[in-house]
């Protein structure tokens, strides 16, 4: 019986991270016949405090430590590495009314060096896509709002294309 409990306990620990194995908690021993109350041990440690909120990478408004930060209200973007700004701020334009750039955290999905927008019949050089709906960083006019994409000057568009990896986070804040 003791071997079985040890095996169940090991399965419980091994499956915890994967969520695949669930072991039943052994039943508590029957109450003793003594009427003495059970008091908790003073050597029990309290649970650890929750982790602090993610720091904001100054002077960006983002909480990510690696990837790209976009602030729509100031028309700026940065690339951050290890809580340090490595590129930017870069001027941008973003989605116009009816084609707003979505807020949130998104993974870089794919890159296309010489992309062409079929719906808008326009070039999109150095496209770095970060939404399933086709929103990307790319070279574009900085005085004309986009259809949701983030327009960058030519040098910044190429830098983002070459320095953001697939899967890295793009955080878009208001």
C-alpha positions as CSV (number, residue, x, y, z in Angstrom):
1,X,0.0,0.0,0.0
2,X,2.8,2.4,0.9
3,X,4.4,1.8,-2.6
4,X,1.1,2.6,-4.2
5,X,0.8,5.9,-2.4
6,X,4.4,6.9,-3.3
7,X,3.6,6.0,-7.0
8,X,0.4,8.1,-6.9
9,X,2.2,11.0,-5.3
10,X,4.9,10.9,-8.0
11,X,2.3,10.8,-10.8
12,X,0.6,13.8,-9.2
13,X,3.8,15.9,-9.2
14,X,4.8,14.8,-12.7
15,X,1.4,15.5,-14.2
16,X,1.0,18.9,-12.5
17,X,2.8,20.9,-15.1
18,X,1.2,19.1,-18.0
19,X,-2.3,18.9,-16.5
20,X,-2.6,15.3,-17.8
21,X,-2.5,13.2,-14.6
22,X,-4.7,13.8,-11.6
23,X,-4.2,11.7,-8.5
24,X,-6.7,11.5,-5.8
25,X,-5.7,12.8,-2.4
26,X,-5.4,10.0,0.1
27,X,-8.2,9.9,2.6
28,X,-7.4,11.6,5.9
29,X,-6.9,9.2,8.8
30,X,-9.9,8.6,11.0
31,X,-10.3,11.0,13.9
32,X,-8.6,9.9,17.1
33,X,-10.7,9.1,20.1
34,X,-9.1,11.8,22.1
35,X,-11.0,15.0,22.3
36,X,-8.0,17.3,22.3
37,X,-8.3,20.0,19.6
38,X,-5.8,20.0,16.8
39,X,-3.9,23.3,16.5
40,X,-2.0,24.3,13.4
41,X,1.8,24.2,13.7
42,X,3.5,27.5,14.2
43,X,6.2,26.3,11.8
44,X,3.9,26.5,8.8
45,X,5.0,29.1,6.3
46,X,2.5,31.5,4.8
47,X,2.0,31.4,1.1
48,X,4.3,33.6,-0.9
49,X,3.0,37.0,-1.9
50,X,1.8,37.4,-5.5
51,X,4.4,38.6,-8.0
52,X,4.7,42.4,-8.5
53,X,3.1,43.8,-11.6
54,X,5.3,43.9,-14.7
55,X,7.4,47.1,-14.8
56,X,6.8,49.6,-17.5
57,X,9.9,50.0,-19.8
58,X,10.6,53.7,-19.5
59,X,9.9,55.9,-21.4
60,X,7.6,53.5,-23.2
61,X,4.1,52.7,-21.9
62,X,4.5,49.0,-22.4
63,X,5.0,46.1,-19.9
64,X,6.8,43.7,-22.2
65,X,10.6,43.3,-21.8
66,X,11.4,41.9,-25.3
67,X,9.6,42.8,-28.5
68,X,7.9,45.8,-30.0
69,X,5.9,48.5,-28.2
70,X,3.4,50.7,-30.1
71,X,1.7,53.7,-28.5
72,X,-1.1,54.9,-30.8
73,X,-1.8,58.1,-28.9
74,X,1.7,59.4,-29.5
75,X,2.2,57.8,-32.9
76,X,5.4,56.1,-31.7
77,X,7.0,52.6,-31.5
78,X,10.1,51.1,-29.9
79,X,11.9,47.8,-29.9
80,X,12.9,46.7,-26.4
81,X,15.3,44.0,-25.2
82,X,15.7,43.1,-21.6
83,X,13.7,46.1,-20.4
84,X,16.0,48.5,-22.4
85,X,15.1,50.4,-25.5
86,X,17.3,49.3,-28.4
87,X,15.5,51.2,-31.3
88,X,13.2,54.1,-31.2
89,X,11.1,56.0,-30.7
90,X,10.1,55.7,-34.3
91,X,7.3,57.8,-35.8
92,X,4.3,55.8,-37.1
93,X,0.9,56.2,-38.5
94,X,-1.8,53.6,-37.7
95,X,-5.4,52.7,-38.5
96,X,-7.8,55.4,-39.5
97,X,-11.4,55.5,-38.3
98,X,-13.2,52.3,-39.3
99,X,-9.8,50.5,-39.7
100,X,-8.5,50.9,-36.1
101,X,-5.3,49.1,-35.1
102,X,-6.3,46.6,-32.4
103,X,-5.0,47.0,-28.8
104,X,-3.3,44.1,-27.0
105,X,-0.4,41.7,-27.1
106,X,0.2,39.8,-30.3
107,X,2.9,37.4,-31.6
108,X,4.9,38.1,-34.7
109,X,3.4,35.6,-37.1
110,X,5.3,36.0,-40.4
111,X,7.4,38.3,-42.5
112,X,7.2,39.1,-46.2
113,X,10.0,41.4,-47.6
114,X,8.1,42.5,-50.8
115,X,4.5,42.3,-49.9
116,X,1.6,43.7,-52.0
117,X,-1.8,44.6,-50.6
118,X,-4.4,43.2,-52.9
119,X,-7.4,44.9,-51.2
120,X,-5.7,48.3,-51.3
121,X,-3.5,47.7,-54.4
122,X,-0.4,49.1,-52.7
123,X,3.1,48.0,-51.9
124,X,3.9,46.9,-48.3
125,X,7.7,46.5,-48.2
126,X,9.3,44.9,-45.1
127,X,6.0,43.5,-43.8
128,X,6.1,42.0,-40.3
129,X,2.7,40.6,-39.5
130,X,1.4,40.4,-36.0
131,X,-2.4,39.7,-36.3
132,X,-4.3,37.0,-38.1
133,X,-6.4,39.7,-39.8
134,X,-3.4,41.1,-41.7
135,X,-2.1,43.9,-39.5
136,X,1.6,44.4,-39.9
137,X,4.5,46.8,-39.5
138,X,5.6,47.9,-43.0
139,X,7.1,50.8,-44.9
140,X,4.4,53.4,-45.5
141,X,3.5,57.1,-45.6
142,X,3.9,58.8,-42.2
143,X,1.4,61.5,-43.0
144,X,-1.5,59.2,-44.1
145,X,-3.4,57.0,-41.7
146,X,-3.4,53.3,-42.6
147,X,-6.1,50.6,-42.9
148,X,-4.9,49.2,-39.6
149,X,-1.2,48.6,-40.2
150,X,1.6,50.4,-38.6
151,X,3.4,52.5,-41.2
152,X,7.2,53.1,-40.6
153,X,9.8,55.0,-42.5
154,X,11.9,52.8,-44.8
155,X,14.9,52.4,-42.4
156,X,12.7,51.6,-39.4
157,X,10.5,49.1,-41.4
158,X,13.7,47.3,-42.5
159,X,15.0,47.3,-38.9
160,X,11.8,45.9,-37.5
161,X,11.7,43.2,-40.2
162,X,15.3,42.1,-39.5
163,X,15.1,42.4,-35.7
164,X,11.7,41.0,-34.6
165,X,11.6,37.2,-34.5
166,X,8.6,35.0,-35.2
167,X,6.8,34.6,-32.0
168,X,8.1,37.7,-30.3
169,X,5.5,40.0,-28.7
170,X,4.1,43.2,-30.2
171,X,2.2,45.2,-27.6
172,X,-0.2,47.8,-28.8
173,X,-1.5,50.4,-26.3
174,X,-3.7,53.4,-26.6
